[in-house]
Amino acid sequence: MLRFLISAGFACAALSAAAQTFVVPPELWDRPRSGRVMLEQAAIRQAVNTYLAQPGARLVVHHGSSQESALLAEELRAWLMALAVEAERVTLRGDLKTSEPLTVEVVKP
């Protein structure tokens, strides 16, 4: 039993150290955006809250290889900075398929 509890503790520690990923809904880009609208999106709110709760955390915005997807990622980066995320802690990575929605990954230190 003790061995199980120790193993479970290590597993929980490993999971808490793992990065979390949040999918930005594509319909966000179909309407006018504001700070309030951005925070109403659960994925963005959760990503920012997770980032703020973890000193030293970084955000990675994953986007597709198309120019439109890259522009949306740049806009999302600007909104994240407006929501108290330090610019040097946001990285853009064009590693998704063109049809996939943007994702925000919180990478913990």
WOGITA-V766684 format. One record per backbone hydrogen bond with DSSP energy under -0.5 kcal/mol. CO is the residue of the C=O (numbers start at 1). NH is the residue of the N-H. If there is no record, write none. Layout:
# WOGITA-V766684
<<CO/NH> <CO/NH>>
This chain:
# WOGITA-V766684
<<1/5> <2/6> <3/7> <4/8> <5/9> <6/10> <7/11> <8/12> <9/13> <10/14> <11/15> <12/16> <13/17> <14/18> <15/18> <20/106> <22/104> <23/25> <25/28> <26/29> <27/30> <28/31> <34/38> <35/39> <36/40> <37/41> <38/41> <40/42> <41/45> <42/46> <43/47> <44/48> <45/49> <46/50> <47/51> <48/52> <49/53> <50/54> <51/54> <53/55> <54/57> <58/107> <59/91> <60/62> <60/105> <61/93> <62/103> <63/96> <66/70> <67/71> <68/72> <69/73> <70/74> <71/75> <72/76> <73/77> <74/78> <75/79> <76/80> <77/81> <78/82> <79/83> <80/85> <81/84> <84/86> <86/89> <87/90> <89/59> <91/61> <93/63> <93/95> <96/65> <97/100> <102/24> <103/62> <103/105> <104/22> <105/60> <105/107> <106/20> <106/108> <107/58>>
